[in-house]
Amino acid sequence: MTGFKEIEAEDLHRLMANQPIKLVDVRNDDEVARGVIPGAVHLPLAMLPVRHDNLHGDETLVFYCHSGIRSAQAAAFLASKGRENVFNLIGGVLAWGKAGFPFERI
């Protein structure tokens, strides 16, 4: 049991329009410099074990990376800590961009 759910780009886009969520980009600095999903915070995967306490609460939490592999690890980690409402963006920013959704610079 993974403890987290998977979400498609189109479903994430709808979710973002209908409720408050916390988007967490777990990519490296050089990847984030190319753009992030609007509203995302950057928390590199390597920093998650020491900074996961900043992700408390009950709002929906969505992790993403380039292709969805590292973010699945992040989602599994947070779910293992008892955090609920945790999602992984299937396909990462590749899927987000392919769906035609925007990016922003942070």
Contacts in CASP RR format, 6 or more apart in sequence:
PFRMAT RR
TARGET T0000
AUTHOR 0000-0000-0000
METHOD contacts of the structure
MODEL  1
MTGFKEIEAEDLHRLMANQPIKLVDVRNDDEVARGVIPGAVHLPLAMLPV
RHDNLHGDETLVFYCHSGIRSAQAAAFLASKGRENVFNLIGGVLAWGKAG
FPFERI
2 72 0 8 1.000
2 75 0 8 1.000
2 76 0 8 1.000
2 79 0 8 1.000
3 75 0 8 1.000
3 76 0 8 1.000
3 79 0 8 1.000
3 80 0 8 1.000
3 86 0 8 1.000
4 72 0 8 1.000
4 75 0 8 1.000
4 76 0 8 1.000
4 78 0 8 1.000
4 79 0 8 1.000
4 86 0 8 1.000
4 87 0 8 1.000
4 88 0 8 1.000
5 86 0 8 1.000
5 87 0 8 1.000
5 88 0 8 1.000
6 87 0 8 1.000
6 88 0 8 1.000
6 90 0 8 1.000
7 15 0 8 1.000
7 62 0 8 1.000
7 87 0 8 1.000
7 88 0 8 1.000
7 89 0 8 1.000
7 90 0 8 1.000
8 90 0 8 1.000
8 95 0 8 1.000
9 89 0 8 1.000
9 90 0 8 1.000
9 91 0 8 1.000
9 92 0 8 1.000
9 95 0 8 1.000
9 96 0 8 1.000
9 97 0 8 1.000
9 98 0 8 1.000
9 99 0 8 1.000
9 101 0 8 1.000
10 99 0 8 1.000
12 62 0 8 1.000
12 87 0 8 1.000
12 89 0 8 1.000
12 96 0 8 1.000
13 99 0 8 1.000
13 101 0 8 1.000
15 21 0 8 1.000
15 60 0 8 1.000
15 62 0 8 1.000
16 23 0 8 1.000
19 60 0 8 1.000
20 59 0 8 1.000
20 60 0 8 1.000
21 59 0 8 1.000
21 60 0 8 1.000
21 61 0 8 1.000
21 62 0 8 1.000
22 41 0 8 1.000
22 55 0 8 1.000
22 59 0 8 1.000
22 60 0 8 1.000
22 61 0 8 1.000
22 62 0 8 1.000
23 37 0 8 1.000
23 39 0 8 1.000
23 40 0 8 1.000
23 41 0 8 1.000
23 62 0 8 1.000
23 64 0 8 1.000
24 40 0 8 1.000
24 41 0 8 1.000
24 42 0 8 1.000
24 43 0 8 1.000
24 55 0 8 1.000
24 61 0 8 1.000
24 62 0 8 1.000
24 63 0 8 1.000
24 64 0 8 1.000
24 71 0 8 1.000
24 74 0 8 1.000
25 32 0 8 1.000
25 36 0 8 1.000
25 37 0 8 1.000
25 40 0 8 1.000
25 41 0 8 1.000
25 42 0 8 1.000
25 43 0 8 1.000
25 64 0 8 1.000
25 65 0 8 1.000
26 43 0 8 1.000
26 44 0 8 1.000
26 45 0 8 1.000
26 48 0 8 1.000
26 63 0 8 1.000
26 64 0 8 1.000
26 65 0 8 1.000
26 70 0 8 1.000
26 71 0 8 1.000
26 74 0 8 1.000
27 42 0 8 1.000
27 44 0 8 1.000
27 45 0 8 1.000
27 65 0 8 1.000
27 66 0 8 1.000
27 70 0 8 1.000
27 93 0 8 1.000
28 44 0 8 1.000
29 42 0 8 1.000
29 44 0 8 1.000
31 65 0 8 1.000
31 66 0 8 1.000
32 42 0 8 1.000
32 106 0 8 1.000
33 105 0 8 1.000
34 103 0 8 1.000
35 103 0 8 1.000
35 104 0 8 1.000
35 105 0 8 1.000
35 106 0 8 1.000
36 42 0 8 1.000
36 103 0 8 1.000
36 104 0 8 1.000
36 105 0 8 1.000
36 106 0 8 1.000
37 64 0 8 1.000
37 93 0 8 1.000
37 96 0 8 1.000
37 101 0 8 1.000
37 103 0 8 1.000
37 104 0 8 1.000
38 102 0 8 1.000
38 103 0 8 1.000
38 104 0 8 1.000
39 104 0 8 1.000
40 64 0 8 1.000
40 106 0 8 1.000
42 106 0 8 1.000
43 51 0 8 1.000
43 54 0 8 1.000
43 55 0 8 1.000
45 65 0 8 1.000
45 70 0 8 1.000
45 71 0 8 1.000
45 73 0 8 1.000
45 74 0 8 1.000
48 74 0 8 1.000
48 77 0 8 1.000
48 78 0 8 1.000
49 77 0 8 1.000
52 77 0 8 1.000
52 78 0 8 1.000
52 81 0 8 1.000
55 61 0 8 1.000
55 78 0 8 1.000
55 83 0 8 1.000
56 83 0 8 1.000
57 83 0 8 1.000
58 84 0 8 1.000
58 85 0 8 1.000
59 85 0 8 1.000
60 85 0 8 1.000
60 87 0 8 1.000
61 75 0 8 1.000
61 78 0 8 1.000
61 83 0 8 1.000
61 85 0 8 1.000
61 86 0 8 1.000
61 87 0 8 1.000
62 87 0 8 1.000
62 88 0 8 1.000
62 89 0 8 1.000
63 71 0 8 1.000
63 72 0 8 1.000
63 74 0 8 1.000
63 75 0 8 1.000
63 78 0 8 1.000
63 86 0 8 1.000
63 87 0 8 1.000
63 88 0 8 1.000
63 89 0 8 1.000
64 71 0 8 1.000
64 88 0 8 1.000
64 89 0 8 1.000
64 92 0 8 1.000
64 93 0 8 1.000
64 96 0 8 1.000
65 71 0 8 1.000
65 74 0 8 1.000
65 92 0 8 1.000
65 93 0 8 1.000
66 92 0 8 1.000
66 93 0 8 1.000
66 94 0 8 1.000
67 91 0 8 1.000
67 92 0 8 1.000
67 94 0 8 1.000
68 88 0 8 1.000
68 89 0 8 1.000
68 90 0 8 1.000
68 91 0 8 1.000
68 92 0 8 1.000
71 88 0 8 1.000
71 89 0 8 1.000
71 92 0 8 1.000
72 88 0 8 1.000
74 88 0 8 1.000
75 86 0 8 1.000
75 87 0 8 1.000
75 88 0 8 1.000
78 86 0 8 1.000
79 86 0 8 1.000
89 95 0 8 1.000
89 96 0 8 1.000
93 103 0 8 1.000
96 103 0 8 1.000
97 103 0 8 1.000
END
